[in-house]
Amino acid sequence: MLHSTRDVNDWPSVGEIRAKMKKIEDGQYIAICKERNALAAAMNGHAAVFPEARCTIANGQAVFKRDGTMVWSCNAAYAEANFNLKPIA
């Protein structure tokens, strides 16, 4: 069995990790799926957004819209990790 040389008590807490994470700013974005095709997007639950949708980020929440209608929402950290977000100027 493999053993780590680090003690579990030396690991950073969730709060410490979150404090170091970059926070995306509130605003309007174009969210572009990282998946290369509709099937992959559907498998990851991103079919409503594929290939791209308008995204509003406010107070840690991301709301995705197409033609002015909300199609999906998630938290901002998930959106930042799973979509390429391009600010709308």
Backbone torsions as a table, in degrees:
resi	resn	phi	psi	omega
1	MET	NA	140.0	179.3
2	LEU	-84.7	142.9	178.4
3	HIS	-125.9	138.8	176.8
4	SER	-78.3	146.3	176.8
5	THR	-84.2	-9.3	178.8
6	ARG	-94.9	138.9	175.6
7	ASP	-77.7	141.4	-180.0
8	VAL	-56.4	-32.1	-179.4
9	ASN	-68.9	-14.6	178.5
10	ASP	-85.1	-12.3	-178.0
11	TRP	-71.2	146.5	178.9
12	PRO	-69.8	151.7	178.3
13	SER	-77.9	164.7	177.4
14	VAL	-59.4	-40.1	178.6
15	GLY	-61.2	-40.5	178.3
16	GLU	-66.1	-39.8	178.3
17	ILE	-65.1	-46.8	179.7
18	ARG	-61.0	-37.7	-179.7
19	ALA	-63.9	-30.0	-179.3
20	LYS	-84.1	-17.1	-177.3
21	MET	-70.1	140.6	176.1
22	LYS	-71.5	133.1	178.5
23	LYS	-101.7	130.2	179.0
24	ILE	-74.0	141.7	-177.9
25	GLU	-77.8	147.6	174.0
26	ASP	-60.0	142.7	179.1
27	GLY	160.6	-171.5	-179.6
28	GLN	-103.0	135.2	-177.8
29	TYR	-138.8	158.9	163.3
30	ILE	-99.2	120.5	179.4
31	ALA	-95.1	118.7	-179.8
32	ILE	-109.3	123.7	-179.3
33	CYS	-60.7	141.4	174.7
34	LYS	-80.1	-19.4	177.7
35	GLU	-67.5	148.2	-176.0
36	ARG	-88.1	-15.5	-179.3
37	ASN	-149.1	168.0	-176.0
38	ALA	-63.7	-35.3	-180.0
39	LEU	-64.3	-46.1	179.0
40	ALA	-63.3	-40.3	178.1
41	ALA	-62.6	-43.5	179.5
42	ALA	-63.4	-39.8	180.0
43	MET	-63.3	-30.1	179.8
44	ASN	-93.9	2.9	179.2
45	GLY	81.5	16.7	-176.7
46	HIS	-107.5	17.9	-175.7
47	ALA	-59.0	-37.3	-178.1
48	ALA	-66.5	-22.1	-177.6
49	VAL	-97.8	-24.0	-174.2
50	PHE	-64.1	138.8	-5.8
51	PRO	-82.3	-21.3	177.0
52	GLU	-158.9	159.9	178.5
53	ALA	-154.2	162.1	175.5
54	ARG	-76.6	139.3	-176.7
55	CYS	-130.9	130.2	174.6
56	THR	-111.6	125.2	177.7
57	ILE	-110.7	125.5	178.8
58	ALA	-152.3	133.3	176.6
59	ASN	52.2	40.6	176.2
60	GLY	79.7	5.8	179.1
61	GLN	-116.4	143.3	176.7
62	ALA	-115.3	127.7	178.8
63	VAL	-118.8	125.7	-178.1
64	PHE	-103.1	133.2	-179.1
65	LYS	-130.0	148.5	171.1
66	ARG	-129.4	129.3	-179.1
67	ASP	50.6	37.6	177.1
68	GLY	79.9	-0.6	-179.3
69	THR	-107.6	130.9	178.4
70	MET	-65.9	129.5	179.8
71	VAL	-114.1	-19.2	-177.1
72	TRP	-170.0	158.5	173.9
73	SER	-149.5	157.9	177.9
74	CYS	-162.8	-179.3	176.4
75	ASN	-80.9	158.1	-173.7
76	ALA	-63.3	-35.8	-180.0
77	ALA	-64.5	-40.7	177.3
78	TYR	-63.9	-43.6	179.6
79	ALA	-60.6	-44.0	-179.1
80	GLU	-65.1	-35.7	-178.7
81	ALA	-77.0	-28.0	-170.8
82	ASN	-112.1	-4.0	179.0
83	PHE	-135.3	151.7	170.0
84	ASN	-85.9	115.7	-176.9
85	LEU	-102.4	118.1	178.7
86	LYS	-108.3	120.8	-179.4
87	PRO	-61.1	143.0	174.9
88	ILE	-93.4	121.3	-177.9
89	ALA	-77.7	NA	NA
